[in-house]
């Protein structure tokens, strides 16, 4: 009883104290509570906005395959969110997907300078460099990188596979694909790169189901649909290819490659008017690859848009001044424009390029007998690329480069081709490959001199 009485006394004391609390103190407490409400709301809004921005950016980069939109989103909201490390790292990832090496390097360097763990800070740049042809550093750090990317670990393996393809090392690419299959089940990117490997080995029958499986696993993956459509074109299945490019064009209406691919299918199916209608959607054709630009030019010429076709033929001839098909295109344009003298000169120049065809036929016949002759393949590719078919010729050089990855001449010719085609990033990859091979040769020579007890030659002195 004494304990219960004590509790009741304490309760009455607390009630009395509460009743005797001054109104000023009660008002102050309410004021503080009211002041905290907007602060809590602002913090909740900030964290909610940050979560939305990060989630949306990841979706755009890794799921919707729209890295440019992800970069715009991050650059718009990062300043308002205080530029947190995680969002800047994602911004580097978006620029990696776009292929903007300079921006990726600046962001990753800044993250490293601020104390972010070195592998994590450099990860986007390492993957970009790996895909460009230097996968060794990613291979050395594959464990930490897979932990960093977690669910997107396929990005790490994809960069390695692409880098090995760039080097022409199909054996290492195949080994990486086998590791990939052990780590990840039912991965759409794995199926895609298996299809690419089969395509590079000219095994279209194996490439076809790989791309189909990739699309089955992720119907929104545009690269698999495009590669599948190209396989169908190689097999002359233009109706199936048209369906693939039609899907791509509907989902990415501003993509020039998909527009021209769709138009190419329509033209092969005998619908030139519909092909012209699609090509009219192109905002700027000057940057198209030469085969697509030639298609646009040919279509415009057949449709009676001769002046426009002539301007496009001029672009082609600036890239490839001695290429037979482009000389003939411009000669036909000039003839329709009534410029007979210019047309005759162009046809005469085309005839000079035509004289190279017997030599090309002879090399083709020799190559059919001696398929492993690297020098023969290089000479054939160079002749075709210069005089008859630039895109076809570069195909032979690419095969030669994959067969002998350290051939400086092959990389130089590939760099020149992509530079003329306006693909400067790919040209830079091959130029850097040339520098890497030259450096390796110099180091090997120095090591050999050291082994023979010879001193390396002195550096040339500067003139007085």
C-alpha positions as CSV (number, residue, x, y, z in Angstrom):
1,X,0.0,0.0,0.0
2,X,2.8,2.4,0.9
3,X,4.3,2.0,-2.6
4,X,1.0,2.6,-4.4
5,X,0.5,5.7,-2.2
6,X,3.9,7.0,-3.2
7,X,3.1,6.5,-6.9
8,X,-0.1,8.5,-6.6
9,X,1.7,11.3,-4.7
10,X,4.3,11.4,-7.5
11,X,1.6,11.5,-10.2
12,X,-0.2,14.4,-8.4
13,X,3.1,16.2,-8.1
14,X,3.8,15.9,-11.9
15,X,0.3,17.1,-12.7
16,X,0.7,20.1,-10.4
17,X,4.1,20.8,-12.0
18,X,2.6,20.6,-15.5
19,X,-0.3,22.9,-14.6
20,X,2.1,25.4,-13.0
21,X,4.4,25.5,-16.1
22,X,4.3,29.0,-17.4
23,X,2.4,29.7,-20.6
24,X,5.5,31.4,-22.0
25,X,7.5,28.1,-21.8
26,X,4.6,26.1,-23.4
27,X,4.5,28.7,-26.3
28,X,8.2,28.5,-26.8
29,X,8.1,24.7,-27.1
30,X,5.3,25.0,-29.7
31,X,7.4,27.6,-31.6
32,X,10.4,25.3,-31.7
33,X,8.2,22.4,-32.9
34,X,6.7,24.6,-35.7
35,X,10.2,25.8,-36.7
36,X,11.4,22.2,-37.0
37,X,8.6,21.2,-39.3
38,X,9.8,23.0,-42.4
39,X,13.4,21.9,-41.7
40,X,12.3,18.3,-41.5
41,X,10.3,18.8,-44.7
42,X,13.2,20.4,-46.5
43,X,15.5,17.5,-45.4
44,X,12.9,14.9,-46.5
45,X,12.5,16.7,-49.8
46,X,16.3,16.8,-50.3
47,X,16.8,13.1,-49.6
48,X,13.7,12.3,-51.7
49,X,15.0,14.4,-54.7
50,X,18.4,12.8,-54.4
51,X,17.0,9.3,-54.4
52,X,14.8,10.1,-57.4
53,X,17.8,11.7,-59.4
54,X,20.1,8.8,-58.6
55,X,17.4,6.1,-59.4
56,X,16.4,7.9,-62.7
57,X,20.0,8.3,-63.8
58,X,20.9,4.7,-63.2
59,X,17.8,3.6,-65.1
60,X,18.7,5.9,-68.0
61,X,22.3,4.6,-68.1
62,X,21.9,0.9,-67.5
63,X,18.3,0.1,-68.4
64,X,17.0,2.6,-71.0
65,X,20.4,3.0,-72.7
66,X,20.0,6.8,-72.8
67,X,23.2,8.1,-71.2
68,X,23.0,11.5,-72.8
69,X,19.7,12.1,-71.0
70,X,21.2,10.8,-67.8
71,X,24.1,13.3,-68.1
72,X,21.7,16.2,-68.7
73,X,19.6,15.1,-65.6
74,X,22.6,14.9,-63.4
75,X,24.2,18.1,-64.5
76,X,20.9,19.9,-64.0
77,X,20.3,18.7,-60.4
78,X,23.8,18.1,-59.0
79,X,24.4,21.8,-58.0
80,X,21.1,21.9,-56.2
81,X,22.0,18.7,-54.3
82,X,25.5,19.8,-53.3
83,X,27.3,17.7,-55.9
84,X,27.5,14.5,-53.8
85,X,30.2,12.0,-54.7
86,X,27.8,9.3,-55.7
87,X,26.0,11.5,-58.3
88,X,29.3,12.8,-59.7
89,X,30.5,9.2,-60.1
90,X,27.2,8.4,-61.9
91,X,27.8,11.5,-64.2
92,X,31.2,10.0,-65.1
93,X,29.4,6.7,-65.9
94,X,27.0,8.6,-68.2
95,X,29.8,10.3,-70.0
96,X,31.6,6.9,-70.3
97,X,28.6,5.5,-72.1
98,X,28.5,8.5,-74.4
99,X,32.2,8.2,-75.1
100,X,33.3,11.6,-73.8
101,X,36.8,10.7,-72.6
102,X,37.8,14.2,-71.5
103,X,34.8,14.7,-69.2
104,X,35.2,11.2,-67.7
105,X,38.9,11.9,-67.0
106,X,38.2,15.3,-65.3
107,X,35.5,13.9,-63.0
108,X,37.5,10.8,-62.0
109,X,40.6,12.9,-61.3
110,X,38.6,15.3,-59.1
111,X,37.0,12.4,-57.2
112,X,40.5,10.9,-56.6
113,X,41.8,14.3,-55.4
114,X,39.0,14.5,-52.9
115,X,40.0,11.2,-51.3
116,X,37.6,8.7,-52.9
117,X,39.1,5.2,-52.9
118,X,41.4,5.0,-55.9
119,X,39.8,2.1,-57.8
120,X,36.3,3.4,-57.3
121,X,37.2,6.9,-58.4
122,X,39.0,5.7,-61.5
123,X,36.5,2.9,-62.4
124,X,34.6,4.8,-65.2
125,X,37.8,5.9,-66.8
126,X,39.3,2.4,-66.5
127,X,36.3,0.8,-68.2
128,X,36.4,3.5,-71.0
129,X,40.1,2.8,-71.6
130,X,39.5,-0.9,-71.6
131,X,36.8,-0.7,-74.2
132,X,39.1,1.5,-76.3
133,X,41.8,-1.2,-76.5
134,X,43.6,-1.4,-73.1
135,X,41.7,-4.0,-71.0
136,X,44.8,-5.2,-69.0
137,X,44.3,-2.7,-66.1
138,X,40.6,-3.8,-65.7
139,X,41.7,-7.4,-65.8
140,X,44.2,-6.7,-63.0
141,X,41.5,-5.1,-60.8
142,X,38.5,-7.2,-61.9
143,X,37.6,-8.3,-58.3
144,X,37.3,-4.8,-56.8
145,X,35.6,-3.5,-59.9
146,X,32.9,-6.2,-59.9
147,X,32.3,-5.3,-56.2
148,X,32.0,-1.6,-57.1
149,X,29.5,-2.2,-59.9
150,X,27.6,-4.9,-58.1
151,X,24.4,-5.6,-60.2
152,X,26.0,-3.8,-63.1
153,X,29.1,-6.1,-63.0
154,X,28.4,-7.0,-66.6
155,X,29.7,-3.5,-67.5
156,X,33.2,-4.5,-66.3
157,X,33.2,-7.7,-68.4
158,X,31.7,-6.0,-71.5
159,X,34.5,-3.3,-71.4
160,X,37.1,-6.1,-71.3
161,X,35.5,-8.1,-74.2
162,X,35.2,-4.9,-76.3
163,X,38.8,-4.1,-75.6
164,X,40.0,-7.5,-76.7
165,X,38.0,-7.2,-79.9
166,X,39.7,-3.8,-80.5
167,X,43.1,-5.4,-80.0
168,X,42.1,-8.3,-82.3
169,X,42.6,-10.8,-79.5
170,X,39.6,-13.1,-79.9
171,X,41.2,-15.7,-77.7
172,X,41.2,-13.4,-74.6
173,X,37.7,-12.2,-75.6
174,X,36.4,-15.8,-75.6
175,X,38.0,-16.5,-72.2
176,X,36.3,-13.4,-70.7
177,X,33.0,-14.5,-72.2
178,X,33.4,-18.0,-70.5
179,X,34.2,-16.3,-67.2
180,X,31.1,-14.1,-67.7
181,X,28.9,-17.1,-68.3
182,X,30.1,-18.6,-65.0
183,X,29.4,-15.4,-63.0
184,X,26.1,-14.3,-64.5
185,X,23.1,-16.4,-65.6
186,X,20.9,-15.2,-68.4
187,X,22.7,-12.0,-69.1
188,X,21.5,-10.1,-72.2
189,X,24.9,-8.4,-72.7
190,X,26.7,-11.8,-72.5
191,X,24.5,-13.1,-75.3
192,X,25.1,-9.9,-77.3
193,X,28.9,-10.2,-77.1
194,X,28.8,-13.9,-78.0
195,X,26.8,-12.8,-81.1
196,X,29.5,-10.2,-81.9
197,X,32.2,-12.8,-81.5
198,X,30.4,-15.1,-83.9
199,X,29.9,-12.2,-86.4
200,X,33.6,-11.4,-86.3
201,X,34.4,-15.0,-87.0
202,X,31.9,-14.8,-89.9
203,X,29.7,-17.4,-88.3
204,X,26.3,-15.8,-88.9
205,X,24.4,-19.0,-88.1
206,X,25.8,-18.9,-84.6
207,X,25.4,-15.1,-84.3
208,X,21.7,-15.2,-85.2
209,X,20.4,-17.1,-82.1
210,X,22.8,-15.2,-79.8
211,X,21.3,-11.8,-80.8
212,X,17.8,-13.3,-80.6
213,X,18.4,-14.6,-77.1
214,X,19.8,-11.2,-76.1
215,X,16.6,-9.5,-77.3
216,X,14.5,-12.2,-75.5
217,X,16.3,-11.4,-72.2
218,X,16.0,-7.6,-72.7
219,X,13.6,-6.5,-75.5
220,X,14.7,-2.9,-75.0
221,X,18.4,-3.4,-75.8
222,X,18.9,-1.5,-79.1
223,X,22.3,-2.8,-80.0
224,X,21.2,-6.4,-80.2
225,X,18.3,-5.4,-82.4
226,X,20.6,-3.5,-84.8
227,X,23.2,-6.3,-85.0
228,X,20.4,-8.8,-85.6
229,X,19.1,-6.7,-88.4
230,X,22.5,-6.4,-89.9
231,X,22.9,-10.2,-89.8
232,X,19.6,-10.5,-91.7
233,X,20.8,-8.0,-94.3
234,X,24.0,-10.1,-94.8
235,X,21.7,-13.1,-95.3
236,X,19.5,-11.1,-97.8
237,X,16.5,-11.4,-95.4
238,X,15.4,-7.8,-95.9
239,X,11.9,-8.2,-94.6
240,X,13.2,-9.5,-91.2
241,X,15.8,-6.7,-91.2
242,X,13.1,-4.1,-92.0
243,X,11.1,-5.3,-88.9
244,X,14.2,-4.8,-86.7
245,X,15.0,-1.4,-88.0
246,X,11.4,-0.3,-87.9
247,X,11.3,-1.1,-84.2
248,X,14.5,0.9,-83.6
249,X,13.2,3.8,-85.7
250,X,10.0,3.9,-83.7
251,X,11.7,3.9,-80.4
252,X,14.7,6.2,-81.4
253,X,13.2,8.4,-84.1
254,X,16.1,10.9,-84.2
255,X,18.9,8.3,-84.7
256,X,20.4,8.7,-88.1
257,X,21.8,5.1,-88.2
258,X,18.4,3.6,-87.6
259,X,16.8,5.9,-90.2
260,X,19.3,5.0,-92.9
261,X,19.2,1.3,-92.0
262,X,15.4,1.3,-92.3
263,X,15.6,3.1,-95.6
264,X,18.2,0.6,-96.9
265,X,15.8,-2.2,-96.2
266,X,13.0,-0.5,-97.9
267,X,15.2,0.2,-101.0
268,X,16.2,-3.5,-101.1
269,X,12.6,-4.5,-100.9
270,X,11.7,-2.3,-103.9
271,X,10.1,0.7,-102.1
272,X,12.3,3.7,-103.2
273,X,9.5,6.2,-102.5
274,X,9.2,5.1,-98.9
275,X,13.0,5.0,-98.6
276,X,13.1,8.6,-99.7
277,X,10.4,9.5,-97.2
278,X,12.6,8.1,-94.4
279,X,15.7,9.8,-95.7
280,X,14.0,13.1,-95.7
281,X,13.8,12.8,-91.9
282,X,17.6,13.1,-91.7
283,X,18.6,16.5,-90.3
284,X,22.2,16.4,-91.4
285,X,23.6,13.6,-93.6
286,X,27.1,15.0,-93.9
287,X,28.3,12.9,-91.0
288,X,26.9,9.6,-92.2
289,X,29.2,6.7,-92.9
290,X,30.1,6.6,-96.6
291,X,27.9,3.6,-97.5
292,X,24.8,5.2,-95.9
293,X,25.7,8.6,-97.5
294,X,26.1,7.0,-100.9
295,X,22.6,5.4,-100.4
296,X,21.1,8.8,-99.6
297,X,22.9,10.3,-102.6
298,X,21.7,7.5,-105.0
299,X,18.2,7.7,-103.7
300,X,18.1,11.5,-104.2
301,X,19.5,11.1,-107.7
302,X,16.8,8.6,-108.6
303,X,14.2,10.9,-107.1
304,X,15.3,13.8,-109.3
305,X,16.9,15.8,-106.4
306,X,20.1,16.2,-108.5
307,X,21.6,19.3,-106.8
308,X,21.2,17.8,-103.4
309,X,22.7,14.5,-104.6
310,X,25.6,16.3,-106.1
311,X,26.4,18.0,-102.8
312,X,26.4,14.7,-101.1
313,X,28.7,13.2,-103.8
314,X,31.1,16.0,-103.1
315,X,31.3,15.0,-99.5
316,X,32.0,11.4,-100.5
317,X,34.8,12.5,-102.9
318,X,36.4,14.7,-100.3
319,X,36.8,11.5,-98.2
320,X,37.7,9.2,-101.0
321,X,38.8,11.1,-104.1
322,X,39.7,8.0,-106.1
323,X,36.8,5.7,-105.2
324,X,35.1,4.3,-108.3
325,X,31.5,4.3,-107.1
326,X,31.6,7.9,-105.8
327,X,33.3,9.2,-108.9
328,X,30.6,7.6,-111.0
329,X,27.9,9.0,-108.7
330,X,29.1,12.5,-109.1
331,X,29.7,12.1,-112.9
332,X,26.0,11.1,-113.2
333,X,24.9,14.1,-111.1
334,X,27.0,16.5,-113.3
335,X,25.5,14.9,-116.4
336,X,22.0,15.5,-115.2
337,X,22.9,19.0,-114.2
338,X,24.0,19.7,-117.8
339,X,27.7,20.0,-116.8
340,X,29.0,17.7,-119.5
341,X,32.7,18.7,-119.3
342,X,32.8,18.0,-115.5
343,X,30.9,14.8,-116.0
344,X,33.4,13.6,-118.7
345,X,36.4,14.3,-116.5
346,X,34.9,12.4,-113.6
347,X,34.0,9.4,-115.8
348,X,37.7,9.5,-117.1
349,X,39.0,9.5,-113.5
350,X,36.6,6.7,-112.7
351,X,38.0,4.7,-115.6
352,X,41.5,5.1,-114.1
353,X,40.2,3.6,-110.8
354,X,38.5,0.8,-112.8
355,X,41.9,-0.3,-114.1
356,X,42.7,-1.5,-110.6
357,X,40.0,-4.1,-110.7
358,X,42.1,-6.8,-112.5
359,X,44.8,-6.5,-109.8
360,X,42.1,-6.8,-107.1
361,X,40.6,-9.9,-108.9
362,X,44.1,-11.4,-109.0
363,X,44.7,-10.8,-105.3
364,X,41.3,-12.2,-104.5
365,X,42.1,-15.4,-106.4
366,X,45.5,-15.7,-104.6
367,X,43.8,-15.1,-101.2
368,X,41.3,-17.9,-101.9
369,X,44.3,-20.3,-102.3
370,X,46.5,-18.8,-99.5
371,X,44.0,-17.5,-97.0
372,X,46.6,-17.0,-94.2
373,X,48.8,-14.7,-96.3
374,X,48.7,-11.5,-94.2
375,X,50.6,-9.2,-96.6
376,X,48.3,-10.3,-99.4
377,X,45.2,-9.5,-97.4
378,X,46.7,-6.1,-96.5
379,X,47.5,-5.2,-100.1
380,X,44.1,-6.3,-101.3
381,X,42.4,-4.2,-98.6
382,X,44.5,-1.1,-99.4
383,X,43.7,-1.3,-103.1
384,X,40.0,-1.8,-102.5
385,X,39.8,1.0,-99.9
386,X,41.5,3.5,-102.1
387,X,40.1,2.8,-105.6
388,X,37.0,0.5,-105.6
389,X,35.1,0.1,-102.3
390,X,36.4,1.9,-99.1
391,X,34.1,0.1,-96.7
392,X,34.8,-3.3,-98.3
393,X,38.5,-2.7,-98.4
394,X,38.7,-1.7,-94.7
395,X,37.0,-5.1,-93.9
396,X,40.0,-6.9,-95.2
397,X,42.4,-4.7,-93.2
398,X,40.3,-5.3,-90.1
399,X,40.7,-9.0,-90.5
400,X,44.4,-8.7,-91.1
401,X,44.7,-6.5,-88.0
402,X,42.9,-9.2,-85.9
403,X,45.2,-11.9,-87.3
404,X,48.3,-9.9,-86.6
405,X,47.4,-7.4,-83.8
406,X,50.8,-5.8,-83.7
407,X,51.0,-4.8,-87.3
408,X,51.6,-1.0,-87.3
409,X,50.7,-0.6,-90.9
410,X,47.2,-2.1,-90.3
411,X,46.5,0.2,-87.4
412,X,47.8,3.2,-89.4
413,X,45.4,2.4,-92.3
414,X,42.5,1.8,-89.9
415,X,43.2,5.2,-88.3
416,X,43.3,6.9,-91.6
417,X,40.0,5.2,-92.7
418,X,38.1,6.2,-89.5
419,X,39.5,9.7,-89.6
420,X,38.2,10.2,-93.1
421,X,34.8,8.8,-92.0
422,X,34.7,11.3,-89.2
423,X,34.9,8.7,-86.4
424,X,37.7,10.4,-84.6
425,X,37.4,8.5,-81.4
426,X,38.0,5.1,-83.2
427,X,40.8,6.7,-85.2
428,X,42.5,7.8,-81.9
429,X,42.2,4.2,-80.6
430,X,44.3,2.9,-83.5
431,X,46.8,5.8,-83.3
432,X,47.3,5.0,-79.7
433,X,47.7,1.3,-80.6
434,X,50.5,2.4,-83.0
435,X,52.2,4.3,-80.2
436,X,51.9,1.3,-77.9
437,X,53.4,-1.1,-80.4
438,X,56.3,1.3,-81.2
439,X,57.0,1.7,-77.5
440,X,57.0,-2.0,-77.0
441,X,59.4,-2.4,-79.9
442,X,61.8,0.2,-78.4
443,X,61.7,-1.4,-75.0
444,X,62.4,-4.8,-76.5
445,X,65.3,-3.4,-78.4
446,X,66.7,-1.8,-75.2
447,X,66.3,-5.1,-73.3
448,X,68.1,-7.0,-76.1
449,X,71.0,-4.5,-76.0
450,X,71.2,-4.8,-72.2
451,X,71.3,-8.6,-72.5
452,X,74.2,-8.3,-75.0
453,X,76.1,-5.9,-72.7
454,X,75.6,-3.0,-75.1
455,X,74.8,0.5,-74.1
456,X,71.8,2.1,-75.7
457,X,72.6,4.7,-78.3
458,X,73.0,8.2,-76.8
459,X,70.3,10.7,-77.3
460,X,71.0,13.3,-80.0
461,X,72.4,16.4,-78.5
462,X,70.6,19.7,-79.2
463,X,72.4,22.0,-81.7
464,X,74.1,25.0,-80.2
